[in-house]
Amino acid sequence: MEQGVFVNGVDQGTFKGIRIPAYNGQNGKGGYNNGPVKDLDSVDLRCNVLGDIQAHDTIKVAPGDNLTFDWYAYGDSRLRYEDMY
């Protein structure tokens, strides 16, 4: 499960500059799902549960740099159509 950011085509490293979503076992749901988010003032709306926590590192970019984001919901065969919406 590779998740990453590319700057001008150069991979910055797996999970570098990305806050990995927290596992949410609350409300009996489990998994990484926090939806539907009904409180539009909640930080959970911006980036899943614990959306107010920053990534532990940053990636430096310059104006005009080309950024590509690589993100997968699952890295294995557990992916089902109903998981993605």
N, C-alpha and C positions, 0 to 999 in steps of 0.2 A: 504494500500500500504506500506508494510514493506520493507525497504531497509536497508541493514546492512552488517557488517563485523563480522565474528566469528573468534576468536582466540582460537585454541585448542578446538573447539566445543562450546565455550562460546560466546553468543551474546553480542556484545559491545554496543548495543542500536541503536534504529532507527535513521538513518542518522548520527550517530557519526563517525567522520573520513571521511565523504563523502561530497564532494561539490555537492549539488543538482543542476542539470542543470537549467540554467536560461530559463525562458519563452521567446521565440523569436517571437515577433510580427512584425519583420522587413520584408521587401520585400513582404509584403502582404501574407506571408505564414501562420504565426501564429504557435502556438504549440511549441514543444521543438526541432523541426527539424532545422538543419542548413545546410543540405546537398542538393546537393553535394558540398563539399568544393573543389574549384578549385585551390585556392592559397595554394600550398604545404608549404609555409613559414608562413601561418596563424596560430595563436594560437588556432583558432577554430578547427583545425584538431586534436589537441590532446585531447580535451574534450568539444565538443559542443561550444556554444557561451559562452563568458567570460571564456575561458579555462585557462586564466592566473591567475585566482583568486583561492587562496588556500582554503581548507576546514577550518572552524573556529576552529577546534580541531584536535588532532592527537591521534592515538592509538599506544601504545607502544607494540612492539613485540621483541622477542629474536630470535637469530639464531636457526633454527630448529623448530620454532613454525609452526603449521598448520593453514593456512589462508583460509577462505572460504568467498566468496562474494555473497551476495543475492541481486539481482536487478531485478525489474520488470518494464516493460514499462508502464503498466497501472494496477491499482488495482481493476478494475471493468470490466463490460461487454462491454466497449467501444472498446476492443481489436479486431482488424480485421486483417486478414492475410496480407493485403497490408501495414499495419502499421509496420510490422516487415520484414526487409530485410537485 
